[in-house]
């Protein structure tokens, strides 16, 4: 039987993993990264990235010129 992942914050088993999309930067320097793995604890409500995930996000941000696919999307303001 496979063990359930343990929460790094509260120590309880049952952490769920999902993938999210986040934007970084401002204006013409904004970059959107899709499919970032995120751990979410149903017990304490904490969500967090693994260290290797953060390293990969930073690598993508630094080397974005060779990795990007350009697209346009409407930007909505929450007022």
C-alpha positions as CSV (number, residue, x, y, z in Angstrom):
1,X,0.0,0.0,0.0
2,X,1.3,3.4,-1.0
3,X,1.8,5.9,1.9
4,X,0.0,9.2,1.8
5,X,2.3,12.3,1.6
6,X,2.9,14.0,4.9
7,X,2.3,17.8,5.3
8,X,5.5,19.8,5.8
9,X,3.5,22.2,8.1
10,X,1.3,20.1,10.3
11,X,2.7,16.6,9.9
12,X,-0.6,14.9,9.0
13,X,-0.9,12.5,6.1
14,X,-3.1,13.2,3.1
15,X,-1.4,16.1,1.2
16,X,-2.9,16.6,-2.2
17,X,-0.9,17.7,-5.3
18,X,-2.3,19.9,-8.0
19,X,-0.9,22.0,-10.8
20,X,-1.4,25.8,-11.0
21,X,-0.7,28.7,-13.3
22,X,1.1,31.7,-11.9
23,X,2.3,35.0,-13.4
24,X,5.5,36.7,-12.4
25,X,6.8,40.2,-13.2
26,X,5.0,43.4,-14.3
27,X,4.1,45.1,-17.6
28,X,6.1,43.9,-20.6
29,X,8.3,41.8,-18.3
30,X,5.4,39.5,-17.2
31,X,5.8,35.8,-17.7
32,X,3.1,33.1,-17.1
33,X,4.2,29.6,-16.1
34,X,1.6,26.9,-16.4
35,X,1.6,23.5,-14.7
36,X,3.5,24.4,-11.5
37,X,3.1,21.5,-8.9
38,X,1.7,22.7,-5.6
39,X,1.1,20.7,-2.4
40,X,-2.1,21.4,-0.5
41,X,-3.0,20.1,3.0
42,X,-6.7,19.4,3.6
43,X,-6.0,19.4,7.4
44,X,-4.3,22.7,8.0
45,X,-5.1,24.5,4.7
46,X,-1.5,25.3,4.0
47,X,-0.3,25.2,0.4
48,X,3.4,25.2,-0.6
49,X,5.9,24.5,-3.3
50,X,8.7,21.9,-3.0
51,X,12.3,23.3,-3.0
52,X,13.0,21.7,-6.4
53,X,9.8,23.3,-7.8
54,X,10.9,26.7,-6.7
55,X,14.3,26.2,-8.3
56,X,12.8,25.2,-11.6
57,X,10.4,28.2,-11.6
58,X,13.4,30.5,-11.0
59,X,15.3,28.8,-13.8
60,X,12.4,29.3,-16.2
61,X,12.1,32.9,-15.2
62,X,15.8,33.6,-15.8
63,X,15.9,31.8,-19.2
64,X,12.5,32.8,-20.5
65,X,13.7,34.3,-23.8
66,X,14.5,30.8,-25.2
67,X,11.5,29.0,-23.7
68,X,8.5,31.2,-24.3
69,X,5.5,30.8,-26.5
70,X,3.9,34.2,-27.0
71,X,0.2,34.7,-26.7
72,X,-2.2,37.5,-25.8
73,X,-5.0,37.3,-23.3
74,X,-7.4,39.8,-21.9
75,X,-6.5,41.2,-18.5
76,X,-9.4,41.8,-16.2
77,X,-9.3,44.0,-13.1
78,X,-11.1,43.0,-9.9
79,X,-12.7,46.1,-8.6
